[in-house]
Amino acid sequence: MAMTLRVVVPPHPLIGHWLSVLRDRHTPVPLYATATEELGRWLTYEALRQWLPHRSVELETDLGRSNGQVVDGSVPILACVLGVSALGLWNGARPVLPNTRVLHLEPSDPRLPEQLDARSGVLVFAPEVASGTSLRRLLHALADRGLSGERVRVITTLVASPGLHQLGESFPDLTLHTACIDADLTETGRISPGIGAVGERLFGGTGVEAGSGPA
């Protein structure tokens, strides 16, 4: 059976709310940052739902014994933050995964450390996925280290259909969590209707980073 790229758009009203805040061109910088962090938190919860390693334990309560579940700390989790503009999403996700190893990567050249545990589960944080070029570059680098398929989850605010098509051709076993899928890209490669220039709106300036544009 052929594999197909899996895109998860959680039908949660808070995700829809915070996405709408990002879409509004009049949203001020502090609120835009808050909305990005909230989406990072909620999308990470959804991505971890059936993915985070856990194990059963027996424990004692004040009144007797009970069975429970705890996160399996023997399986390392790696967070790949793709560019400065992905920091908003990661800031929201960080309290959910306080013991995670974090890599801050340049979108145009995502160089990975020589030492990566092949057992790792990988969460990739990308501000948005337009053409998908930067994300594909990172996913290829991870695959070269044996980290692909079910080991990898992508968390991003927004994706464009053309970028999904390109991702699906290269990584049909990938799972991606996002707030919405927009249909079009402009002639300059921006997602339409989109959420604006993420780097500029997140940090309140122009030319914030080389990797802050469409990915």
N, C-alpha and C positions, 0 to 999 in steps of 0.2 A: 504494500500500500504506500502510495506517495505521501511524503510529509508535506505539510502546509504551514507556513508562518502563522503563529497564533497571536492574535492581537486582542488584549483584554481591555475593554472600556467599562469600568465598574459603574453600574447604574445607581450611584449614590448621590443624593441631593446636595450634600456638601461639596462633592467633587464638581458638580455642575455649577454650584454657587461660586466657588473660587475661580473656576475657569472663566466665568462671566466677568468677574472682577478684573482678570488679566486682559480680557478682550477689550474692555472699555478704555478708549484712548484718553479719557479724562482721569483715570485712576492715578493718584499721586505715588511717588516712588516708595514711601514707607508701606503703603497698603499693597502695592504691587509685590514688594518683597515678602510681606506677610502671606499673600495669596500663594506665591510660589512655594514657600515653606509648607503651608498647609497641604498643598497638592503633593509635595514630596512625602509628607507624613502619611496621608491617606493612600496614595498609590503604593507606598512601601508596605503598609499593612496588607494590602490586597496581594501584592507580589509574594509575600511571605506565607500566605494562608496555607498553601499545600506544598510548600517548597522548603521551609526552614527545617533543618534536621532536628529531631527531638527523640526522646526515649522515655519509656515508662519507669516509674520509681515507686517504691513503697516508702511511706513516711508515717510519722506519728503526729497526730493532732493532740489537743488538750484532752480529748475524750476517747481516744483510741487510734487504731491504725487506719490508714486510707491509701488508696492508689492515686497516683498523680502522673503528670507529664512535665518534663523540663527540657529546655533547649540543650541539644547535644553539643557541648563545647569542644569535643574532640574533632569536629569538622570545621575547618577554618572558613570564615566568610571574608570575601574581598570586595571592597567598594571601589569602583573605578569612576572617578569624577571627571567627565570629559569637558575640560575648559572651565574658565572662571565663571561663565554664565550658568554652569550646572551647580554652582555652590548653593543657590537658593533651594533647589530640590534636596541636596544633600543635608543642608542645615535642618530641614524638616525631618529627614529620615534618621539623622544621627541619634536622637534620643531613643529610637526604636532599636538601634543596633550599636550600643555603646562600646562593645568589644571588637568591633570590626576593624580590620586593617584597611587603611585608606590610601589610594593612589591618586594623586592629582596629575592629570595627563593633558598634554597639549594636543588639541584636535588634529592639527596638521602633521604631527609626528608623535603618536602615542607610544613612547618607548617604555617597555615594561622591564622591571628588574630581572636580573638573571635568575634569582631564586624565587620561584613561585611554587607553592604546594599544589600538586596535580589533583589533590582531593578537594580543593577549594570550591565553594559555591561563589559565583561572581554576580554582583549587582552593578550594572552600568547605569550611571546617571547622565543623561544628555538633556540639555535644556529644551530642545525640540528636534524633530527629524524632518528635514525638508527633502533634499535629494538623498540623504543617507550616506553621503560619501565619507564623512568623518567617522561615523559609527561603523561602517563596514571596515574601514581601515583598522579600527581598534579590535573588532571582532575577529578579523583575520589574524592579528597579532596574538590574541588569546588562543585561537584555534591552533596556532603553531606551537603553543605551550601545552596543548592537550586539554584546554578549557573551552568546551563548546557544548551545544545541545542542551540537555536538561540541567547542566551545571550553571547556565547563564540566564539571567533575567535582565531585561532592559526597562528602565523607568524613565519616562519622558513626559513632559507636559502636553505636547501636541505633535501629531504626525501628519504628513501629507501623503495622499494616495500614491503619487509617483515614487516617493521614497520607500514606501512599503513594498511596492512592486519590485524595486531593485533589491531590497533586503531579502524578500522572499525567494528571489532567484539564487542569491548567494548563500543564504542561511535558512533553509526551509524548516529546520527544527528549532528555530528561535521562538521564544515567548516574549512579548513586549506588552507593557502596561502603560496606558496613557489615558488622559482625560477626554480626548476627542480625536477624530480623524477628519481633517479638512481635505476637500477634493482637489484643490488646485495649487499650483505654484505660479508666481508672477514671472515675467520675463527675466527679472533679476534674481530669481531663485528663492523668493520669500513665500512663506505659506500664506494663503488667502482663504478666509478672512484673517486668520492668524491672531497673534497676541502681541504684535508690535516687535520692535527690535529688542530682544530680551536683555542683552548686555546693557544697552543704554537706559532702558526703563528700570532695570533692577538696581543699577548703581547711580543713575541720575546724571549721565554725561554721554558724550559722543566719543567714538573711537576707544571704547573701554578696553578691548582686547582684540587681538587678531582673530581669535577663534569665536567671537561673539555673534557672528552672522549666521545665516542659514547653514545647517550641517547636512 
